[in-house]
Amino acid sequence: MKLSNIDYSLYFVTDRSLAGGRATLEIVTAAVNGGASIVQLREKQCSTLEFIEQALSVKAFLKTRNIPLIINDRVDVAQAVKADGVHLGQTDMPLETARGILGDTMLIGISAECLADAIAAEKGGADYLGVSPIYATPTKTDTAPALGLKGLREIRQAVKLPLVGIGGLKRDNTAAVIRNGADGVAVISAIVAADDPEAAARELLQVIKEAQKT
């Protein structure tokens, strides 16, 4: 898989706390069947061993579909399972340190909570940005104030990196995010918590594709 040829359109982020007891692999499979183009495994509560085991099972499935696996926060886990990338927040391992460890073997995505974050990440060699949060969201309680579409546009004008909008995104507000400069949208609850995750992903992808045409 070429790291320069990644489709960020529908960036799916897992969260077992919203899955209603369903297995992460089950939700991931449904999301990919519905059109998710990249998957981030996000585990905040489990042990390192469980995280690695979960990542290996998800990776084995994603490999059959040629879908990239991104590990949230944990550079060590990403290395252990030979993931396609790692996504780092502003309080995680610094970009420079992560790049020193990983070299060019993996994608490194950075959460940009403001214009300065985005500019610094591009200068530091990030591969893509998670622009967060676009809208207020209950899924993550430790985020900065919502950027809104205006903040997204400002970042789009300032950097050339692929941008993935995240934060409070669902079917009825996804199109606006794409039209205001995002290359894709990252969703958690809109798919994980859906009664039919595959159908939810398919509907979101349709909205994204229509918005990309305009």
C-alpha positions in Angstrom: 0.0 0.0 0.0 1.5 3.3 -1.1 1.4 5.8 1.8 1.0 8.7 -0.7 -2.1 7.2 -2.2 -4.6 7.1 0.7 -8.3 7.7 0.4 -9.4 9.7 3.4 -13.0 10.1 2.3 -14.7 8.0 5.0 -12.3 7.7 8.0 -13.8 5.4 10.5 -12.8 5.5 14.2 -13.7 2.7 16.6 -15.0 3.1 20.1 -16.1 -0.1 21.9 -17.9 1.9 24.6 -20.5 2.9 21.9 -20.8 -0.5 20.3 -23.6 -1.9 22.4 -21.6 -5.0 23.2 -20.8 -5.8 19.6 -17.2 -6.9 18.8 -14.9 -4.3 17.3 -14.1 -6.5 14.4 -17.8 -6.9 13.7 -18.3 -3.1 13.5 -15.1 -2.6 11.5 -16.3 -5.3 9.0 -19.7 -3.6 8.6 -18.1 -0.2 8.2 -15.7 -1.3 5.5 -18.5 -3.2 3.7 -20.4 0.1 3.8 -17.5 2.0 2.2 -15.1 3.1 5.0 -11.8 3.9 3.3 -9.5 4.0 6.3 -9.9 2.7 9.9 -8.4 4.0 13.1 -8.4 1.7 16.1 -9.0 3.7 19.2 -8.7 1.9 22.5 -8.5 4.0 25.7 -9.3 1.5 28.4 -7.8 -1.9 27.5 -4.3 -3.3 28.3 -1.5 -3.1 25.8 -1.7 -6.9 25.2 -5.4 -6.6 24.4 -4.8 -3.6 22.2 -2.2 -5.5 20.2 -4.5 -8.6 19.8 -7.4 -6.4 18.7 -5.2 -4.6 16.2 -3.8 -7.8 14.7 -7.3 -9.2 14.1 -8.5 -5.9 12.6 -5.4 -5.6 10.5 -5.8 -9.2 9.1 -9.3 -8.3 7.9 -8.3 -4.9 6.5 -5.4 -6.3 4.6 -7.9 -8.4 2.6 -9.7 -5.2 1.5 -6.5 -3.1 1.1 -7.8 -0.7 3.7 -5.2 1.2 5.9 -5.1 0.6 9.6 -4.2 3.6 11.8 -3.5 3.2 15.5 -4.7 6.0 17.8 -2.1 7.4 20.2 0.2 4.4 20.6 3.3 4.4 18.5 4.5 1.2 20.3 1.3 -0.7 19.3 1.5 0.6 15.8 5.1 -0.7 15.5 4.2 -4.0 17.1 1.5 -4.8 14.6 3.1 -3.1 11.6 0.1 -0.8 11.1 -0.1 1.6 8.2 0.0 4.6 10.5 -0.5 6.3 13.9 -2.6 9.2 14.8 -1.4 11.6 17.5 -3.2 14.2 19.5 -1.7 17.4 20.9 -0.9 15.7 24.3 0.5 12.5 22.8 4.0 11.7 21.7 5.4 14.8 19.8 5.5 14.5 16.0 9.2 15.0 15.8 9.8 12.1 18.3 7.4 9.8 16.5 8.9 10.6 13.1 12.4 9.9 14.6 11.1 6.4 15.7 9.1 5.5 12.6 10.9 7.3 9.8 8.9 7.1 6.6 7.6 3.6 7.3 4.2 4.8 8.5 1.7 7.6 8.1 1.6 10.1 11.0 -1.7 12.0 11.4 -1.9 14.9 13.8 -5.0 16.3 15.5 -5.1 20.1 14.8 -7.3 22.0 17.2 -6.4 25.4 15.8 -4.7 27.1 12.9 -1.3 27.1 14.7 -1.5 23.4 15.3 -2.1 22.8 11.6 0.8 24.9 10.4 3.2 23.4 12.9 2.2 19.8 12.0 2.7 20.5 8.3 6.1 22.0 8.9 6.9 19.1 11.2 6.3 16.5 8.5 2.8 15.2 9.3 1.1 13.2 6.5 -2.5 14.4 7.2 -4.4 16.4 9.8 -7.5 15.5 11.8 -9.2 18.9 12.1 -10.9 18.7 15.5 -13.5 19.3 16.6 -15.6 20.8 13.8 -18.7 20.6 16.0 -19.1 19.9 19.7 -19.3 16.1 20.4 -20.0 14.0 23.4 -17.6 11.3 22.2 -14.6 13.2 23.2 -14.7 15.4 26.3 -11.1 16.6 26.3 -11.3 18.6 23.1 -10.8 22.3 22.3 -13.7 24.6 21.4 -15.4 23.7 18.2 -13.7 25.2 15.1 -16.8 25.3 13.0 -16.7 25.6 9.2 -14.9 28.9 9.4 -12.0 27.4 11.3 -11.9 24.5 8.8 -11.7 27.0 5.9 -8.9 28.9 7.5 -6.9 25.7 8.0 -7.6 24.6 4.4 -6.2 27.9 3.1 -3.1 27.7 5.2 -1.9 24.1 4.6 -1.7 21.6 1.7 -2.0 18.4 3.7 -5.0 16.2 3.5 -7.6 17.3 6.0 -10.1 15.0 7.8 -12.8 16.8 9.7 -13.9 15.2 13.0 -16.2 16.1 15.8 -20.0 15.8 15.9 -20.2 14.7 12.3 -23.2 12.8 11.0 -25.3 12.4 7.8 -26.9 15.9 7.9 -23.7 18.0 8.4 -21.1 15.9 6.5 -21.6 17.6 3.1 -20.9 21.0 4.5 -17.5 19.8 5.9 -16.5 18.4 2.5 -17.6 21.6 0.7 -15.6 23.7 3.1 -12.2 22.1 2.4 -12.0 18.7 4.1 -10.8 15.7 2.1 -12.8 13.4 4.2 -14.7 13.1 7.5 -13.9 11.0 10.5 -16.9 9.5 12.3 -17.2 7.5 15.4 -20.8 7.3 16.9 -22.5 7.8 13.5 -21.3 4.3 12.6 -20.4 2.6 15.8 -23.7 3.3 17.6 -25.9 2.8 14.5 -28.3 -0.1 14.5 -26.9 -1.0 11.1 -23.3 0.2 10.9 -22.9 -0.9 7.3 -26.0 1.0 6.1 -24.9 4.0 8.1 -21.4 4.0 6.4 -23.0 3.5 3.0 -25.3 6.5 3.5 -22.4 8.7 4.8 -20.2 7.7 1.8 -23.0 8.7 -0.6 -23.3 12.1 1.0 -19.5 12.5 0.8 -19.3 11.5 -2.8 -22.1 13.9 -3.8 -20.4 16.8 -1.9 -17.1 16.1 -3.5 -18.7 16.7 -6.9 -19.8 20.2 -6.0 
